[in-house]
Amino acid sequence: MRRPRPPPGAAPAACAGAAAAAAPEPLGLVPIQTRVGVTVWPASCAHTRAAEGSATVPSAGRNEERRRAWRASRESRLQPLPSCEACATPSPEEVRSWAQSFDKLMHSPAGRSVFREFLRTEYSEENMLFWLACEELKAEANQHVVDEKARLIYEDYVSILSPKEVSLDSRVREGVNKKMQEPSAHTFDDAQLQIYTLMHRDSYPRFLSSPAYRALLLRGRSTSSSEA
């Protein structure tokens, strides 16, 4: 008794299993290499999708674990920036020097801490956090860590979907988007400079006239008087 022939063009029922065992790479399809090093094949049939799923899921899981670990370590380093009381107490001369130039304020750990507290009262603390994250990125030499840090900085401070998005003009934003295709330790240099300039021009003058800074000046004067 003859077996009925399958319709023309129909694949045998065992195609999926046999093809997967005999040829792990689908013939006639062009692989797509992703940034995380996983080769993705276009999903043209069931066995291709199954092979793709088995190849990407474990890698995605490992990447997600690494991402969570890095985010936790990053937050533990950046978020609890020491308050002025926790920093070495600035001398009266150092406090007065902050009024001489914005650079002197930003190069002082205590100055950055006091200025960050002031920015928090103006709801613009993300500017300092972005600047600090860029400084941390520029000090990184490991390219894998650079890629991850750059992605997190972009998500936290550049993406329009982030509640902590900093204010960048279209030219700088477009430049960052291009550089993110091949991130480096200097991907955000132009953006960091723009935010630094914004803080200098906009927030720094108000900081110098703020009650917090005036209180530090008065404290320094009273200390100098008691020592005299």
Contacts in CASP RR format, 6 or more apart in sequence:
PFRMAT RR
TARGET T0000
AUTHOR 0000-0000-0000
METHOD contacts of the structure
MODEL  1
MRRPRPPPGAAPAACAGAAAAAAPEPLGLVPIQTRVGVTVWPASCAHTRA
AEGSATVPSAGRNEERRRAWRASRESRLQPLPSCEACATPSPEEVRSWAQ
SFDKLMHSPAGRSVFREFLRTEYSEENMLFWLACEELKAEANQHVVDEKA
RLIYEDYVSILSPKEVSLDSRVREGVNKKMQEPSAHTFDDAQLQIYTLMH
RDSYPRFLSSPAYRALLLRGRSTSSSEA
6 12 0 8 1.000
12 18 0 8 1.000
15 45 0 8 1.000
15 47 0 8 1.000
16 45 0 8 1.000
16 46 0 8 1.000
16 47 0 8 1.000
16 50 0 8 1.000
17 47 0 8 1.000
19 26 0 8 1.000
19 47 0 8 1.000
20 47 0 8 1.000
20 50 0 8 1.000
20 51 0 8 1.000
24 51 0 8 1.000
25 31 0 8 1.000
25 41 0 8 1.000
26 41 0 8 1.000
26 42 0 8 1.000
26 44 0 8 1.000
26 45 0 8 1.000
26 48 0 8 1.000
26 51 0 8 1.000
29 41 0 8 1.000
29 42 0 8 1.000
29 44 0 8 1.000
29 48 0 8 1.000
30 42 0 8 1.000
31 39 0 8 1.000
31 40 0 8 1.000
31 41 0 8 1.000
32 39 0 8 1.000
32 40 0 8 1.000
32 41 0 8 1.000
32 42 0 8 1.000
33 39 0 8 1.000
33 40 0 8 1.000
34 40 0 8 1.000
35 147 0 8 1.000
36 59 0 8 1.000
36 60 0 8 1.000
36 63 0 8 1.000
37 59 0 8 1.000
38 55 0 8 1.000
38 56 0 8 1.000
38 59 0 8 1.000
38 60 0 8 1.000
39 55 0 8 1.000
40 52 0 8 1.000
40 55 0 8 1.000
40 56 0 8 1.000
41 48 0 8 1.000
41 51 0 8 1.000
41 52 0 8 1.000
42 48 0 8 1.000
43 49 0 8 1.000
43 52 0 8 1.000
66 148 0 8 1.000
67 148 0 8 1.000
70 145 0 8 1.000
70 148 0 8 1.000
70 149 0 8 1.000
70 152 0 8 1.000
71 152 0 8 1.000
74 149 0 8 1.000
74 152 0 8 1.000
77 136 0 8 1.000
78 129 0 8 1.000
78 132 0 8 1.000
78 133 0 8 1.000
78 136 0 8 1.000
81 112 0 8 1.000
81 113 0 8 1.000
81 116 0 8 1.000
81 132 0 8 1.000
82 109 0 8 1.000
82 113 0 8 1.000
83 113 0 8 1.000
83 117 0 8 1.000
84 90 0 8 1.000
84 110 0 8 1.000
84 111 0 8 1.000
84 113 0 8 1.000
84 114 0 8 1.000
84 117 0 8 1.000
84 216 0 8 1.000
86 113 0 8 1.000
87 109 0 8 1.000
87 110 0 8 1.000
87 113 0 8 1.000
88 109 0 8 1.000
88 110 0 8 1.000
89 110 0 8 1.000
90 108 0 8 1.000
90 110 0 8 1.000
90 111 0 8 1.000
90 216 0 8 1.000
92 217 0 8 1.000
92 219 0 8 1.000
92 220 0 8 1.000
92 221 0 8 1.000
92 223 0 8 1.000
92 224 0 8 1.000
94 108 0 8 1.000
94 110 0 8 1.000
95 213 0 8 1.000
95 216 0 8 1.000
95 217 0 8 1.000
95 220 0 8 1.000
96 217 0 8 1.000
97 104 0 8 1.000
97 108 0 8 1.000
98 104 0 8 1.000
98 105 0 8 1.000
98 108 0 8 1.000
98 111 0 8 1.000
98 208 0 8 1.000
98 213 0 8 1.000
99 208 0 8 1.000
99 213 0 8 1.000
102 199 0 8 1.000
102 200 0 8 1.000
102 204 0 8 1.000
105 111 0 8 1.000
105 112 0 8 1.000
105 115 0 8 1.000
105 204 0 8 1.000
105 207 0 8 1.000
106 112 0 8 1.000
106 115 0 8 1.000
106 131 0 8 1.000
106 196 0 8 1.000
112 128 0 8 1.000
112 132 0 8 1.000
114 212 0 8 1.000
114 213 0 8 1.000
114 216 0 8 1.000
115 128 0 8 1.000
115 199 0 8 1.000
115 203 0 8 1.000
115 204 0 8 1.000
115 207 0 8 1.000
116 125 0 8 1.000
116 128 0 8 1.000
117 212 0 8 1.000
118 203 0 8 1.000
118 206 0 8 1.000
118 207 0 8 1.000
118 210 0 8 1.000
118 212 0 8 1.000
118 213 0 8 1.000
119 125 0 8 1.000
119 127 0 8 1.000
119 128 0 8 1.000
119 199 0 8 1.000
119 203 0 8 1.000
122 203 0 8 1.000
122 206 0 8 1.000
124 203 0 8 1.000
126 157 0 8 1.000
126 164 0 8 1.000
126 165 0 8 1.000
126 166 0 8 1.000
127 166 0 8 1.000
127 195 0 8 1.000
127 198 0 8 1.000
127 199 0 8 1.000
127 203 0 8 1.000
128 199 0 8 1.000
129 156 0 8 1.000
129 157 0 8 1.000
129 164 0 8 1.000
130 153 0 8 1.000
130 156 0 8 1.000
130 157 0 8 1.000
130 164 0 8 1.000
130 166 0 8 1.000
130 188 0 8 1.000
130 191 0 8 1.000
130 192 0 8 1.000
130 195 0 8 1.000
131 192 0 8 1.000
131 195 0 8 1.000
131 196 0 8 1.000
131 199 0 8 1.000
133 149 0 8 1.000
133 152 0 8 1.000
133 153 0 8 1.000
133 156 0 8 1.000
133 157 0 8 1.000
134 153 0 8 1.000
134 188 0 8 1.000
134 189 0 8 1.000
134 191 0 8 1.000
134 192 0 8 1.000
135 192 0 8 1.000
136 149 0 8 1.000
137 146 0 8 1.000
137 149 0 8 1.000
137 150 0 8 1.000
137 153 0 8 1.000
137 185 0 8 1.000
137 187 0 8 1.000
137 188 0 8 1.000
138 185 0 8 1.000
138 186 0 8 1.000
138 189 0 8 1.000
139 185 0 8 1.000
140 146 0 8 1.000
140 149 0 8 1.000
140 185 0 8 1.000
141 185 0 8 1.000
146 183 0 8 1.000
146 184 0 8 1.000
146 185 0 8 1.000
147 183 0 8 1.000
150 180 0 8 1.000
150 183 0 8 1.000
150 184 0 8 1.000
150 187 0 8 1.000
150 188 0 8 1.000
151 180 0 8 1.000
151 183 0 8 1.000
153 188 0 8 1.000
154 176 0 8 1.000
154 180 0 8 1.000
155 162 0 8 1.000
156 162 0 8 1.000
156 164 0 8 1.000
157 164 0 8 1.000
157 165 0 8 1.000
157 166 0 8 1.000
158 165 0 8 1.000
158 166 0 8 1.000
158 168 0 8 1.000
158 173 0 8 1.000
158 176 0 8 1.000
158 188 0 8 1.000
158 191 0 8 1.000
159 165 0 8 1.000
166 191 0 8 1.000
166 195 0 8 1.000
167 195 0 8 1.000
167 198 0 8 1.000
168 176 0 8 1.000
168 191 0 8 1.000
168 194 0 8 1.000
168 195 0 8 1.000
169 194 0 8 1.000
172 190 0 8 1.000
172 191 0 8 1.000
172 194 0 8 1.000
173 191 0 8 1.000
175 190 0 8 1.000
176 187 0 8 1.000
176 188 0 8 1.000
176 190 0 8 1.000
176 191 0 8 1.000
179 187 0 8 1.000
179 188 0 8 1.000
180 187 0 8 1.000
207 213 0 8 1.000
END
